[in-house]
Amino acid sequence: MFTNGDQSVKGKKIAFGAFQNVTALFDERTTAVADHGCTVPAGYVAHAWLQKDRSGREHTVLGVWKMTPLPVADTAEPRAVVSISCSRLAWREPQRPLYIDLMDGRAYRMPAAAVGAAAGGGVKVEVPVADWPVLVADPGFVARSLR
């Protein structure tokens, strides 16, 4: 938060919204998938999770971001489309997964051309990635959480 001299709130930093989105989506029902088999280009990081909903169904979540030395110039375009293959993950729902931009909280249905099967099994996605985390997730993962 930005504060005035008297410590009253002047405004929020852009990353504060991202933090709110992360805490709205991840809770005690979310467990890390240590052996997800994801490969990403050099300079990027990927992690995966499973989350059980109240009915016991599991939802797959893939998080990816670019490791960028900060600060980034305001004129720099931070996004690039990245191909991610995960040999030990599967989407648990028949609908295409959602792309979730954690910075602004928006969720978008992934285009069919951006989602597919990886060679040898698993999943492959092509997503725009920046120096903040984005998620690719089963639609049920966000059904109860988004604003």
Rosetta blueprint (number, residue, H / E / L):
1 M L
2 F E
3 T E
4 N L
5 G L
6 D L
7 Q L
8 S L
9 V E
10 K E
11 G E
12 K L
13 K L
14 I H
15 A H
16 F H
17 G H
18 A H
19 F H
20 Q H
21 N H
22 V H
23 T H
24 A H
25 L H
26 F L
27 D L
28 E L
29 R L
30 T E
31 T E
32 A E
33 V L
34 A L
35 D L
36 H L
37 G L
38 C E
39 T E
40 V L
41 P L
42 A L
43 G L
44 Y E
45 V E
46 A E
47 H E
48 A E
49 W E
50 L E
51 Q E
52 K E
53 D L
54 R L
55 S L
56 G L
57 R L
58 E E
59 H E
60 T E
61 V E
62 L E
63 G E
64 V E
65 W E
66 K E
67 M L
68 T L
69 P L
70 L L
71 P L
72 V L
73 A L
74 D L
75 T L
76 A L
77 E L
78 P L
79 R L
80 A E
81 V E
82 V E
83 S E
84 I E
85 S E
86 C E
87 S L
88 R L
89 L L
90 A L
91 W L
92 R L
93 E L
94 P L
95 Q L
96 R L
97 P L
98 L E
99 Y E
100 I E
101 D E
102 L L
103 M L
104 D L
105 G L
106 R E
107 A E
108 Y E
109 R E
110 M L
111 P L
112 A H
113 A H
114 A H
115 V E
116 G E
117 A E
118 A L
119 A L
120 G L
121 G L
122 G L
123 V E
124 K E
125 V E
126 E E
127 V E
128 P E
129 V E
130 A L
131 D L
132 W L
133 P L
134 V E
135 L E
136 V E
137 A E
138 D L
139 P H
140 G H
141 F H
142 V H
143 A L
144 R L
145 S L
146 L L
147 R L
